[in-house]
Amino acid sequence: MSQATDIVRALRGGPATLDALAARLGGPGRDQLGWALEDAQARGWVRSTAGPDCGPDGLCGTSAPAVFTLTPDGRAASR
């Protein structure tokens, strides 16, 4: 099961799309990954390049996939 702390740990390796995060975390279920990502964003640990046509998980209708990065708070939480 993926949690917000797992997302932070995975992003220590650098920015990532949803698929890259899934690969770094060993392939968790898409729903679990989405919930963990939403939680990490709500805590202010992760920021996203998602446009208005993207869901919270970074899946977009017409634009490029969202890229997720750590915020300063996220870097502090990863220590």
C-alpha positions in Angstrom: 0.0 0.0 0.0 1.4 3.4 -1.0 1.3 6.3 1.5 2.3 10.0 1.2 5.7 9.2 2.8 6.3 6.6 0.0 5.7 9.3 -2.6 8.1 11.7 -0.9 10.7 8.9 -0.7 10.3 8.1 -4.4 10.6 11.8 -5.4 14.0 12.1 -3.7 15.3 10.5 -6.9 14.0 13.6 -8.9 10.9 14.7 -10.6 8.6 12.1 -12.0 5.4 11.4 -13.9 2.7 9.1 -12.4 4.1 6.2 -14.4 7.6 6.9 -13.2 6.4 7.1 -9.6 4.6 3.8 -10.0 7.8 2.2 -11.3 9.9 3.6 -8.5 7.4 2.2 -5.9 7.3 -1.2 -7.4 4.0 -0.9 -9.3 1.3 -0.2 -6.7 -2.3 -0.1 -7.8 -3.3 3.1 -9.6 -6.0 4.0 -7.1 -3.6 3.5 -4.1 -1.0 5.6 -5.9 -3.5 8.3 -6.6 -4.7 8.5 -3.0 -1.1 8.7 -1.7 -0.3 11.4 -4.2 -3.4 13.4 -3.3 -2.4 13.1 0.4 1.2 14.2 -0.3 -0.1 17.2 -2.2 -2.6 18.1 0.5 0.3 18.0 3.1 2.2 20.4 0.9 5.0 17.9 0.3 4.5 17.6 -3.5 3.8 20.0 -6.3 2.5 19.2 -9.7 2.7 20.8 -13.2 -0.9 19.6 -13.8 -3.0 21.8 -16.0 -6.7 22.4 -15.6 -7.5 19.3 -17.7 -5.6 17.0 -15.4 -6.9 15.1 -12.4 -5.2 15.1 -9.0 -3.2 12.0 -10.1 -1.7 13.8 -13.0 -3.6 12.1 -15.8 -4.5 14.7 -18.4 -7.0 14.9 -21.2 -5.2 17.0 -23.8 -1.9 18.2 -22.3 1.3 16.4 -21.4 1.3 14.3 -18.3 1.9 16.1 -15.0 5.3 16.0 -13.5 5.6 15.8 -9.7 8.4 17.3 -7.6 9.1 17.8 -3.9 8.4 21.1 -2.3 10.8 22.4 0.4 8.5 20.9 3.0 8.6 17.6 1.1 12.4 17.6 1.1 12.3 18.3 4.9 9.8 15.4 5.4 12.1 13.0 3.4 14.9 13.3 5.9 
